[in-house]
Amino acid sequence: MARTVNCIMLKEEAEGLDFAPYPGALGQRIYENVSKQAWQRWVNHQTMLINEYRLTPIEPEARKFLETEMEKFFFGEGSAVPKEFVPE
């Protein structure tokens, strides 16, 4: 039987992640409170941020920015879409 969580984004019980997707306390918090579906929403949003801001995820500044946005996305006011972003 799949593990379920009370997803902070979906506001309902949903299938949980199989493992902590990020190291440290933030990863554990995500594992305990975020569903697979909500995590996929973040992956899509993160991809858009990387593309729009032309980030190189290996750079420490880019990783810190993405970590901050991830925390806002799940547990804060939400991660904003860049002003220049035009959906397809």
Secondary structure, 3 states (H helix, E strand, C coil): CCCEEEECCCCEEEEECCCCCCCHHHHHHHHHHCEHHHHHHHHHHHHHHHHHCCCCCCCHHHHHHHHHHHHHHHHCCCCCCCCCCCCC
